[in-house]
Structure formats: C-alpha cells, structure tokens
Amino acid sequence: MTNDVKIINLRNYLYGNFIDNLRLFTRGGSGGMGYPRLGGEGGKGGDVWVVAHKKMTLKQLKDKYPQKRFVAGEGANSRVNALKGSKGKDCEIPVPVGISVTDENGKIIGELNKEKDRILVAEGGLGGKFFTNFLPLKGQKRIIHLDLKLIADVGLVGFPNAGKSSLLSQISHAKPAIADYAFTTLKPELGKIMYKDFKQILVADLPGLIEGAHVNKGMGHKFLKHIERTTQLLFVVDVSGFQLSSRTQYRTAFETIILLTKELELYNEELQAKPALLAVNKMDLPDAQNKFHQLMNQLQNPKDFLHLFEKNMIPERIMEFEHIIPISAITGEGIDELKNCIRKSLNQENDAYHKKQLLNLQISNTSHREPLFQNALASSRMDTI
C-alpha cells in the first residue's frame, strides 16, 4: 500500500469520526390562540436555545439528532378556565464548549466558552391577543451553523511530520496517532502538561498545516480556525527542514518558519500578535547541531536572508519568539526546559493581562472621581459667596 493510499484511508478513519461544524434547522414554537369573547391571551411559543455541555461533542449531537431539526413547543390556547395560555416548551440543543454560532449569512449570533453558557437562536411566536386580533404568531425560523474552535492554553503550529504528535505525547498524557508519513494528525488532539505543584496547561495538537492553508488547501481552515482560541503558539519545526512529497519543494527550517508565519498572516493577521515559542525538533539526527546554529543565525538576522524568498512568501511582520528551545521528542532532550518555558510564558501573559485590567480599572475610577471632586469644589465656592 502506497503512502498516498495510507493517508487517504487514515483521513477517512480518523477525520470521519471528528466533526467541527454542523448546519441545523431551528424554529421557535407558534403561539397559542387567544379567546376573543373573554379577552384571553394565548401562550407564547417555546424558544430554541443552544446550551454548552462539557462532555458533549458535535459527533454525538449529529448521531442523536440525524435530521438536525430543532422545533420548540407551541403555546397553549386560551380557554374559559385558563384565559392566559401557558408558554410552549423550550427546546435546548446540547453542544460542546468552544462553539461559535452563526446564522446563514455568516453573522455571529454568539459564542459558548464555558459550561452552561446558552444562546437564544429562535424565538417563539406571541400568543393571540387583542392587538393581533387574537390570532397567534408563528415562531422564528432560522438556519444556524455550529463551529467548534478548541480552547487551549497552547496551540502547536507546524508542517506535517514536524514531530508535533510525538512532542504532545512527551509533554502530556495524550496518546495521538504517530507514523512516519505526512498528515498523521487528521483531527485535533488535546493533552495536559501536569506539573509537580499540580498546575495544568492544556495543549492542542492541530491538523497539519501546508503551504496554501489560508485558501483552504490541505486541512486549511479546519486547522487555522482552532488557533484563534489558543492563548499562545508553539511553533514546532524539523531542524533538517521539510518536504511534503517528491513533487514539492524542499524547505529549510528557517524557510519553514517564514512560510508558517505567512500562512497565519494571510488567514488572520491578529494571530501574529499572540505570544509564540519555537521548539526546534529532531536534535537527535546527525549534523543537527550545525543546522541549529545556522538557524539561530538566520533568526537573529532574518532580514539578511529574506532576499532568498519570493515577495509573496514574505510576511509583513517576522515572528518574534519569546523562547527558542532545541528538543528531541524521541530522546526527551530539552523537554523539561520546554515545559518550564511554556509555563513561564503563560505566567507572563497572565500577569500582563491582570496589569492591563487593573490599569483600566484605575482609569475608570479616576474618571468617575474627577467630576465628583470638581462638583464638591464648585459647591464649596458657592458656600463662600
């Protein structure tokens, strides 16, 4: 069996069991009939809500509701013994945490980032009453899209076969599929780095990126969209460079970093603002030290080497790494240092966030106090007149 056939079979087996987007039909319940003779009001139709649950997946949702239709209950009619009809039963759609909900036009309705978050997606119709001539209104009808974006502290960024899956298995308890050909990771894998003081950091190994991913080549947007919800990026590159196949161009480690940066920029330039670390992998290979020194020289003076690239391959902004760590995911070299650097970088990020929040609070308090002070001063002047 050729590598290409292996890749296709593995893609169908693994990625077929992972779903990160769904299209659903939703409709709020119709209102109940009013009672014209006694002025009774029909009950409001039920609403349709999307609700986040930690142990839910989109695959489970699709399996449980294969028709992907969600309709809320109708409001009760007004009756002689119950002039105010009761509200129709709400319909709840259980989804995983990390879902973005959009309408048919791509407009974001809302996001669910934690357990029990809920979003109203289709409102029930009003019951019949005087100003509707006692006739009920139909519920809102809406097509919605559920888009899963993984929430993680660290997102691994790298071309296929850079060793991301091997690295994830080294630094966490995750057990991703690992093989010696490209595209071994066809669905996101999550792992937790566990520290001795019980600190935990969530790491996401995402489907392999290739040149042209920003226009949806390869795993394209299935990969890139997940990076948006990570706090920081960990670039993983092969110290010997990368070549996808015999028909594609060989790229050095430095070229790999430049191209990865360009793909992020073309998809969403805001991704480049995230703090980033670089793990230079496969340091156990022959001549790895010389290649690593060469890479460090290029990273310290990147502009001296950009003339080697075509203009459309050069990013507007060169990625700056907070830490560069040589590692071997096979032998374990540099793994402990990498884990410490990840934690240190995240702590700095959290400290910066809290300082910014405190500064905003101080500015807010000052702006509220100044008018009070000025009013008191004006009042005291009035007293002296």
Protein Blocks (a to p, Z undefined) as FASTA:
>chain_A
ZZklmmmmmmmmmmmmpccbdcddddddddddddfknopacdddddddddddfkbcfklm
mmmmmnopacddddddddfklmbacddddddddddehiacddfkopafbdcfbghiacdf
bdcdddddfknoopacdddddddddddddddfbdcdddehilmmmmmmmmmmbdcdddfb
ehkblcdcddddddfkopacdddddddddehklnopajlmmmmmmmmmpfbdcddddfkb
pcfblkbccddfklmmmmmmmmmmmmommlmmpccddddehklbghklmmmmmmmmmmmm
mmlmmmmpcfklpcfbdcddfbdcdddfknopoklmmmmmmmmmmmmmmmmmmmmmmmmm
mmmmmmmmmmmmmmmmmmmmmmmZZ
